[in-house]
Amino acid sequence: MQYFKKTPVTDHKPNSRLAWVGQGFLLILAIIVIIILAQNLIRSPSLFAQNVIDGLKLGFVYAMIALGYTMVYGIVKLINFAHGDVFMVGAFVSYYAVTRFSLHTWAKQIFPGMPDWLVILIGSLTVILLSMVVCVLLAVTIERVAYKPLRDAPRIAALITAIGVSFFLEFFGALGFVFSPRFIPYKQPFETMSWYINNGIYPITPGSMPPDGSITFSNIFLIIVIASIFVQLLLQFLVRRTKIGIAMRATAFDKPTARLMGINVDQVISFTFAIGAAFAGLGGVLYAIAYPSIHTQMGILPGLKAFVAAVLGGIGSLPGALVGALIMGQAEALTMGYISTPMRDAIAFTILIVVLLVKPTGIFGEPEKEKA
């Protein structure tokens, strides 16, 4: 049992000193950030509030992607780097559903007298559901073909395979007969409506500009927030209150024992990939609607930032994925607003480095206990 022998107390002193240094650095950094944000808030409250709204929109999209990372890691201890590319496929499926097949207006063709708002609602939900279904099929296929044979292999083998699958999806999608390597303008399935807040909430009519000092938001922002919160509540209910959720928690805790209790572990793992991919597909559609330009490598940075959000919140924790994503969204939006746009990616990955140095388990994560 030499692998679990007690380490001398003196061996922990340098690590604890390093932790204190890291926490002190983080505290100083946090104080500096708070002072800078407070100065900008006092200087221009409306601009600060606008940046916060933009950060919320981005953060809630990251949350839908981060849920897939945190669920898969919680059960199979795999960082599925292909998850961001599943997100990309969801965006492209919705694009072709709208432009090639006019799926967003199918209800109007069948029921000509149907009100326009109901046609848009039914059509948009149909496009989203189709994207989610395609992403689910893709993720389950990837899990069965690429990950399942490596279930008992060293983790590094599965990690390298995940990176390989990610590259395959990106460059296969860039072929001319698939998605093409171009940046493609995304046709939204519904019109964007915007409002501004200035001593009240008022609509912004086409061709007009809101008054200076106003805070603007759109129906896309509201849809993203509502969808992300709904997904979070649905997943909490699924994991805590349903039979498959109990099986997921049992599989995450101890796979061999779960098998002895009659749980089909392979089916549970496939279901976990499927539910994470469904949310990634939803996030891909909403991201493309909010930022209407798509390309085959659009999933790389959102996927990596969602992974950072999952680590920040505590990978394996569902509330942690949401909180980490909101922090990432705010960090990115405030960086773009007050420093520079190119710095937003540097800040995002600096957060990852700081978290790994100071608290590797994240905000809601718990340190892993040794089993003797």
C-alpha positions, -999 to 999 in steps of 0.1 A, spaced: 0 0 0 29 24 -6 8 45 -30 -13 57 -1 15 62 24 12 93 45 33 122 33 55 140 59 40 173 71 70 192 59 63 183 23 31 203 24 47 236 35 59 248 1 25 240 -14 6 259 12 29 289 8 23 287 -29 -14 286 -23 -12 317 0 8 335 -26 -17 326 -53 -47 336 -32 -30 369 -23 -23 377 -59 -59 368 -68 -72 391 -40 -50 420 -52 -61 414 -88 -98 413 -77 -94 446 -58 -78 462 -89 -106 449 -111 -133 461 -87 -118 496 -86 -116 498 -124 -152 487 -128 -164 511 -101 -147 540 -118 -163 531 -151 -197 526 -135 -195 561 -120 -183 576 -152 -210 561 -174 -236 539 -157 -255 533 -190 -224 521 -208 -216 498 -179 -251 484 -178 -250 478 -216 -217 459 -213 -233 438 -185 -263 429 -207 -240 419 -236 -220 398 -211 -252 381 -199 -262 372 -235 -228 357 -241 -226 340 -207 -260 322 -211 -249 308 -244 -217 296 -229 -237 280 -201 -256 258 -226 -223 245 -240 -206 242 -206 -234 218 -193 -222 192 -219 -186 195 -208 -194 192 -171 -219 163 -175 -196 142 -196 -166 148 -174 -186 141 -143 -195 106 -156 -167 94 -178 -139 118 -167 -134 128 -203 -129 164 -216 -149 161 -248 -131 187 -270 -154 178 -299 -183 193 -280 -177 228 -295 -179 213 -330 -212 197 -322 -223 232 -313 -211 243 -348 -230 216 -365 -262 227 -347 -258 262 -362 -253 249 -397 -282 225 -395 -305 254 -386 -290 276 -414 -298 250 -441 -332 243 -425 -341 280 -429 -324 288 -463 -328 255 -482 -360 240 -469 -378 271 -454 -386 250 -424 -394 282 -404 -425 289 -426 -438 253 -431 -469 260 -409 -479 289 -432 -478 267 -463 -501 240 -446 -524 264 -428 -525 297 -448 -548 314 -423 -526 309 -393 -514 342 -376 -478 352 -385 -466 352 -349 -478 316 -345 -461 306 -378 -428 321 -366 -431 304 -332 -439 270 -346 -413 273 -374 -385 285 -351 -392 257 -326 -391 232 -355 -357 245 -367 -343 243 -331 -357 208 -325 -342 196 -358 -308 210 -349 -310 194 -315 -319 160 -329 -291 161 -355 -266 170 -328 -278 142 -305 -274 116 -334 -239 130 -341 -228 129 -305 -241 94 -298 -224 82 -330 -191 98 -319 -194 83 -284 -201 48 -298 -175 48 -325 -146 69 -310 -150 69 -272 -166 36 -262 -137 14 -274 -114 35 -253 -135 33 -221 -109 13 -202 -78 28 -219 -57 55 -203 -74 89 -202 -48 104 -224 -59 81 -253 -95 93 -250 -84 129 -248 -62 127 -279 -92 110 -297 -115 138 -287 -90 163 -302 -88 142 -333 -126 141 -336 -128 178 -332 -103 184 -360 -121 159 -382 -155 177 -378 -139 211 -385 -120 202 -416 -146 177 -430 -172 204 -426 -149 229 -445 -151 207 -476 -170 223 -505 -197 196 -507 -204 198 -469 -205 232 -453 -177 250 -473 -149 270 -456 -165 304 -461 -180 328 -436 -217 325 -443 -243 352 -433 -269 336 -412 -305 342 -421 -326 345 -389 -358 326 -388 -376 356 -372 -372 393 -371 -352 411 -344 -371 435 -322 -352 459 -299 -361 481 -270 -343 508 -251 -345 517 -214 -345 555 -206 -369 564 -179 -391 536 -192 -390 508 -218 -396 519 -254 -394 500 -287 -368 509 -313 -385 514 -347 -366 505 -379 -344 534 -390 -345 552 -357 -317 555 -330 -323 553 -292 -314 585 -272 -279 589 -259 -274 572 -225 -300 545 -232 -296 508 -225 -307 486 -254 -317 449 -255 -335 427 -281 -359 398 -282 -329 376 -290 -314 385 -256 -346 375 -238 -349 343 -257 -313 333 -249 -318 341 -212 -351 322 -209 -339 292 -229 -307 289 -208 -325 292 -175 -351 266 -187 -324 242 -197 -307 246 -163 -339 239 -144 -348 210 -167 -314 194 -162 -316 199 -124 -350 181 -124 -337 154 -147 -306 146 -126 -323 149 -92 -359 136 -97 -359 110 -125 -348 74 -127 -322 81 -154 -308 110 -133 -303 86 -104 -286 62 -128 -264 90 -140 -253 100 -104 -247 63 -96 -226 58 -127 -206 90 -119 -199 78 -84 -189 42 -91 -193 24 -125 -186 -12 -114 -210 -9 -85 -236 7 -107 -233 -23 -131 -238 -47 -102 -270 -28 -92 -285 -35 -127 -277 -1 -143 -268 -2 -180 -238 20 -177 -232 22 -215 -267 34 -221 -264 60 -193 -231 73 -208 -247 75 -243 -277 94 -228 -253 119 -211 -236 126 -244 -270 130 -261 -285 154 -236 -253 175 -236 -253 176 -274 -290 186 -275 -281 217 -254 -251 224 -275 -273 223 -306 -297 247 -290 -268 270 -280 -255 268 -316 -288 280 -331 -291 308 -305 -255 319 -310 -259 320 -348 -291 341 -344 -274 365 -319 -241 368 -340 -253 361 -375 -222 347 -392 -213 311 -392 -182 291 -404 -168 256 -397 -144 267 -370 -169 288 -351 -171 262 -323 -135 264 -313 -134 295 -291 -169 292 -277 -162 256 -269 -129 263 -252 -144 293 -233 -173 271 -222 -148 245 -210 -130 273 -190 -164 282 -176 -170 246 -165 -136 245 -148 -141 279 -132 -175 268 -118 -163 234 -108 -163 208 -135 -189 182 -127 -212 208 -110 -243 219 -129 -248 252 -110 -211 257 -113 -213 255 -151 -239 283 -151 -221 305 -127 -187 300 -144 -203 308 -178 -219 340 -165 -185 351 -151 -168 343 -184 -194 363 -203 -190 393 -181 -152 391 -182 -153 390 -220 -179 418 -225 -162 441 -200 -128 434 -215 -142 443 -250 -159 474 -235 -130 488 -214 -97 473 -227 -98 460 -263 -116 433 -283 -84 412 -290 -78 410 -253 -110 392 -245 -95 358 -254 -63 365 -234 -84 374 -204 -105 342 -208 -76 319 -207 -58 339 -180 -89 331 -158 -83 294 -165 -46 297 -155 -55 316 -123 -82 291 -113 -59 261 -119 -32 278 -97 -54 289 -69 -84 266 -67 -82 238 -93 -116 223 -81 -134 255 -91 -160 275 -72 -185 247 -65 -161 218 -69 -150 196 -40 -115 181 -37 -114 145 -47 -110 121 -18 -85 93 -18 -98 58 -16 -77 34 4 
